Amino acid sequence: MGRLIYSMITSVDGYVSDKDGNFGWGAPEEETHEFINEHMRSLGTYLYGRRMYETMTYWETAHTVPDQPPYMVECARIWQAADKIVYSTTLDEVSSERTRIERSFDPEAVRRLKAESDRDISVDGPVLAAQAVRAGLVDEYQLIVGPAIVGGGHRFFPDDVRVDLELLDERRFGNGVVYLRYGVTNYDQ
């Protein structure tokens, strides 16, 4: 059975992007990126909303960028090897291999996917992740906290949800980034 993991880079004040949609303040450097690559290896499927998918399709061709550092090429290869499900009512076609479109988020279908999977599944993007959180589907939260306060934007966590967590792992990086991994102990629905 695969676990559903919600993991994103977030600011200290809990935003994955600022009020203008920018997230460059959280771009990982080599040490952090290599760490993220290691965690990506356990993933068999990514669940995306349209906007997050359009951002992540960079990895479909990132390995072809001249002078790309090896850790970036490795990230591209890891991403390309995983399945992707894009939840969108407006996207007509995908621009990456191993990708399919679903028109609506169905919690029961995700439960089946988890039960049938021998690898972990990632839900990415705060809007789609909020649906998974509210449905009680997320098994782990992995926050990569960047040393920035952005003052507003898209929040990592949805409002009006209570989830009790247990700290499973933590790590500090030389650039001030902190990784926090929490397991769910109880959803208060």
TORKOL-4160 file (C-alpha; in steps of 0.2 Angstrom, whole numbers, padded with zeros to 4 digits, m for minus):
189
<pt num="1" X="0000" Y="0000" Z="0000"/>
<pt num="2" X="0007" Y="0017" Z="m0005"/>
<pt num="3" X="0006" Y="0032" Z="0007"/>
<pt num="4" X="m0001" Y="0049" Z="0001"/>
<pt num="5" X="0012" Y="0062" Z="0004"/>
<pt num="6" X="0009" Y="0081" Z="0003"/>
<pt num="7" X="0026" Y="0089" Z="0001"/>
<pt num="8" X="0031" Y="0107" Z="m0005"/>
<pt num="9" X="0043" Y="0121" Z="m0002"/>
<pt num="10" X="0035" Y="0133" Z="0009"/>
<pt num="11" X="0040" Y="0150" Z="0017"/>
<pt num="12" X="0042" Y="0152" Z="0036"/>
<pt num="13" X="0024" Y="0160" Z="0037"/>
<pt num="14" X="0017" Y="0145" Z="0028"/>
<pt num="15" X="0015" Y="0150" Z="0009"/>
<pt num="16" X="0020" Y="0140" Z="m0006"/>
<pt num="17" X="0020" Y="0156" Z="m0017"/>
<pt num="18" X="0018" Y="0174" Z="m0013"/>
<pt num="19" X="0003" Y="0185" Z="m0018"/>
<pt num="20" X="0009" Y="0187" Z="m0036"/>
<pt num="21" X="0012" Y="0168" Z="m0038"/>
<pt num="22" X="0031" Y="0169" Z="m0037"/>
<pt num="23" X="0040" Y="0155" Z="m0028"/>
<pt num="24" X="0058" Y="0159" Z="m0033"/>
<pt num="25" X="0062" Y="0163" Z="m0015"/>
<pt num="26" X="0061" Y="0144" Z="m0012"/>
<pt num="27" X="0071" Y="0137" Z="m0026"/>
<pt num="28" X="0083" Y="0124" Z="m0019"/>
<pt num="29" X="0101" Y="0124" Z="m0021"/>
<pt num="30" X="0112" Y="0109" Z="m0024"/>
<pt num="31" X="0112" Y="0101" Z="m0006"/>
<pt num="32" X="0093" Y="0103" Z="m0004"/>
<pt num="33" X="0089" Y="0098" Z="m0022"/>
<pt num="34" X="0099" Y="0081" Z="m0020"/>
<pt num="35" X="0089" Y="0078" Z="m0004"/>
<pt num="36" X="0073" Y="0081" Z="m0013"/>
<pt num="37" X="0079" Y="0069" Z="m0027"/>
<pt num="38" X="0081" Y="0055" Z="m0014"/>
<pt num="39" X="0064" Y="0058" Z="m0008"/>
<pt num="40" X="0056" Y="0058" Z="m0025"/>
<pt num="41" X="0063" Y="0041" Z="m0029"/>
<pt num="42" X="0050" Y="0033" Z="m0018"/>
<pt num="43" X="0036" Y="0041" Z="m0028"/>
<pt num="44" X="0027" Y="0031" Z="m0041"/>
<pt num="45" X="0013" Y="0044" Z="m0045"/>
<pt num="46" X="0011" Y="0062" Z="m0044"/>
<pt num="47" X="m0006" Y="0070" Z="m0042"/>
<pt num="48" X="m0007" Y="0088" Z="m0049"/>
<pt num="49" X="m0020" Y="0102" Z="m0052"/>
<pt num="50" X="m0018" Y="0110" Z="m0069"/>
<pt num="51" X="m0007" Y="0125" Z="m0063"/>
<pt num="52" X="0005" Y="0114" Z="m0053"/>
<pt num="53" X="0006" Y="0102" Z="m0068"/>
<pt num="54" X="0010" Y="0116" Z="m0080"/>
<pt num="55" X="0024" Y="0121" Z="m0068"/>
<pt num="56" X="0031" Y="0104" Z="m0066"/>
<pt num="57" X="0032" Y="0100" Z="m0085"/>
<pt num="58" X="0048" Y="0109" Z="m0085"/>
<pt num="59" X="0056" Y="0092" Z="m0079"/>
<pt num="60" X="0050" Y="0083" Z="m0095"/>
<pt num="61" X="0064" Y="0092" Z="m0105"/>
<pt num="62" X="0075" Y="0098" Z="m0091"/>
<pt num="63" X="0088" Y="0085" Z="m0095"/>
<pt num="64" X="0091" Y="0093" Z="m0112"/>
<pt num="65" X="0095" Y="0111" Z="m0105"/>
<pt num="66" X="0114" Y="0114" Z="m0109"/>
<pt num="67" X="0126" Y="0114" Z="m0095"/>
<pt num="68" X="0112" Y="0107" Z="m0083"/>
<pt num="69" X="0120" Y="0102" Z="m0066"/>
<pt num="70" X="0119" Y="0083" Z="m0063"/>
<pt num="71" X="0107" Y="0084" Z="m0049"/>
<pt num="72" X="0095" Y="0093" Z="m0060"/>
<pt num="73" X="0096" Y="0080" Z="m0074"/>
<pt num="74" X="0094" Y="0067" Z="m0060"/>
<pt num="75" X="0078" Y="0076" Z="m0054"/>
<pt num="76" X="0071" Y="0076" Z="m0072"/>
<pt num="77" X="0074" Y="0057" Z="m0074"/>
<pt num="78" X="0066" Y="0053" Z="m0058"/>
<pt num="79" X="0051" Y="0064" Z="m0063"/>
<pt num="80" X="0049" Y="0057" Z="m0080"/>
<pt num="81" X="0049" Y="0039" Z="m0073"/>
<pt num="82" X="0034" Y="0042" Z="m0062"/>
<pt num="83" X="0016" Y="0042" Z="m0067"/>
<pt num="84" X="0006" Y="0058" Z="m0067"/>
<pt num="85" X="m0012" Y="0062" Z="m0064"/>
<pt num="86" X="m0018" Y="0079" Z="m0068"/>
<pt num="87" X="m0035" Y="0085" Z="m0061"/>
<pt num="88" X="m0042" Y="0098" Z="m0073"/>
<pt num="89" X="m0058" Y="0103" Z="m0081"/>
<pt num="90" X="m0050" Y="0114" Z="m0094"/>
<pt num="91" X="m0034" Y="0105" Z="m0099"/>
<pt num="92" X="m0037" Y="0096" Z="m0116"/>
<pt num="93" X="m0020" Y="0087" Z="m0118"/>
<pt num="94" X="m0005" Y="0084" Z="m0108"/>
<pt num="95" X="0013" Y="0088" Z="m0113"/>
<pt num="96" X="0022" Y="0074" Z="m0104"/>
<pt num="97" X="0024" Y="0055" Z="m0105"/>
<pt num="98" X="0015" Y="0044" Z="m0092"/>
<pt num="99" X="0002" Y="0057" Z="m0089"/>
<pt num="100" X="m0017" Y="0056" Z="m0089"/>
<pt num="101" X="m0031" Y="0069" Z="m0086"/>
<pt num="102" X="m0045" Y="0066" Z="m0073"/>
<pt num="103" X="m0059" Y="0079" Z="m0074"/>
<pt num="104" X="m0063" Y="0079" Z="m0055"/>
<pt num="105" X="m0055" Y="0073" Z="m0039"/>
<pt num="106" X="m0063" Y="0058" Z="m0032"/>
<pt num="107" X="m0057" Y="0053" Z="m0015"/>
<pt num="108" X="m0063" Y="0035" Z="m0017"/>
<pt num="109" X="m0052" Y="0033" Z="m0033"/>
<pt num="110" X="m0037" Y="0040" Z="m0023"/>
<pt num="111" X="m0040" Y="0028" Z="m0009"/>
<pt num="112" X="m0040" Y="0013" Z="m0022"/>
<pt num="113" X="m0024" Y="0020" Z="m0030"/>
<pt num="114" X="m0016" Y="0020" Z="m0013"/>
<pt num="115" X="m0022" Y="0003" Z="m0009"/>
<pt num="116" X="m0016" Y="m0004" Z="m0025"/>
<pt num="117" X="0001" Y="0005" Z="m0026"/>
<pt num="118" X="0017" Y="m0003" Z="m0021"/>
<pt num="119" X="0025" Y="0015" Z="m0021"/>
<pt num="120" X="0021" Y="0031" Z="m0012"/>
<pt num="121" X="0010" Y="0044" Z="m0021"/>
<pt num="122" X="0013" Y="0063" Z="m0020"/>
<pt num="123" X="m0001" Y="0076" Z="m0020"/>
<pt num="124" X="0006" Y="0093" Z="m0026"/>
<pt num="125" X="m0001" Y="0110" Z="m0026"/>
<pt num="126" X="m0011" Y="0118" Z="m0012"/>
<pt num="127" X="m0028" Y="0118" Z="m0020"/>
<pt num="128" X="m0028" Y="0100" Z="m0025"/>
<pt num="129" X="m0019" Y="0095" Z="m0008"/>
<pt num="130" X="m0033" Y="0104" Z="0001"/>
<pt num="131" X="m0045" Y="0092" Z="m0006"/>
<pt num="132" X="m0035" Y="0077" Z="m0001"/>
<pt num="133" X="m0032" Y="0084" Z="0017"/>
<pt num="134" X="m0051" Y="0087" Z="0019"/>
<pt num="135" X="m0055" Y="0070" Z="0013"/>
<pt num="136" X="m0043" Y="0063" Z="0026"/>
<pt num="137" X="m0031" Y="0055" Z="0013"/>
<pt num="138" X="m0014" Y="0062" Z="0017"/>
<pt num="139" X="m0003" Y="0051" Z="0027"/>
<pt num="140" X="0012" Y="0062" Z="0028"/>
<pt num="141" X="0016" Y="0080" Z="0027"/>
<pt num="142" X="0034" Y="0085" Z="0021"/>
<pt num="143" X="0038" Y="0103" Z="0023"/>
<pt num="144" X="0053" Y="0110" Z="0015"/>
<pt num="145" X="0054" Y="0127" Z="0024"/>
<pt num="146" X="0063" Y="0141" Z="0016"/>
<pt num="147" X="0071" Y="0155" Z="0025"/>
<pt num="148" X="0058" Y="0168" Z="0019"/>
<pt num="149" X="0043" Y="0177" Z="0025"/>
<pt num="150" X="0032" Y="0182" Z="0010"/>
<pt num="151" X="0017" Y="0189" Z="0019"/>
<pt num="152" X="0003" Y="0181" Z="0009"/>
<pt num="153" X="m0001" Y="0171" Z="m0006"/>
<pt num="154" X="m0006" Y="0152" Z="m0008"/>
<pt num="155" X="m0005" Y="0144" Z="0009"/>
<pt num="156" X="0002" Y="0127" Z="0012"/>
<pt num="157" X="m0012" Y="0121" Z="0023"/>
<pt num="158" X="m0031" Y="0123" Z="0020"/>
<pt num="159" X="m0042" Y="0132" Z="0033"/>
<pt num="160" X="m0054" Y="0124" Z="0044"/>
<pt num="161" X="m0045" Y="0107" Z="0045"/>
<pt num="162" X="m0038" Y="0100" Z="0061"/>
<pt num="163" X="m0025" Y="0086" Z="0059"/>
<pt num="164" X="m0014" Y="0079" Z="0073"/>
<pt num="165" X="0003" Y="0075" Z="0068"/>
<pt num="166" X="0019" Y="0066" Z="0075"/>
<pt num="167" X="0036" Y="0073" Z="0070"/>
<pt num="168" X="0045" Y="0058" Z="0061"/>
<pt num="169" X="0060" Y="0067" Z="0054"/>
<pt num="170" X="0069" Y="0084" Z="0053"/>
<pt num="171" X="0085" Y="0091" Z="0044"/>
<pt num="172" X="0093" Y="0107" Z="0043"/>
<pt num="173" X="0103" Y="0113" Z="0028"/>
<pt num="174" X="0117" Y="0125" Z="0027"/>
<pt num="175" X="0107" Y="0138" Z="0018"/>
<pt num="176" X="0094" Y="0140" Z="0032"/>
<pt num="177" X="0081" Y="0128" Z="0024"/>
<pt num="178" X="0073" Y="0116" Z="0037"/>
<pt num="179" X="0065" Y="0099" Z="0032"/>
<pt num="180" X="0050" Y="0093" Z="0043"/>
<pt num="181" X="0042" Y="0076" Z="0040"/>
<pt num="182" X="0026" Y="0073" Z="0050"/>
<pt num="183" X="0015" Y="0057" Z="0050"/>
<pt num="184" X="m0004" Y="0059" Z="0053"/>
<pt num="185" X="m0010" Y="0052" Z="0070"/>
<pt num="186" X="m0028" Y="0058" Z="0069"/>
<pt num="187" X="m0040" Y="0068" Z="0057"/>
<pt num="188" X="m0053" Y="0078" Z="0067"/>
<pt num="189" X="m0067" Y="0078" Z="0054"/>
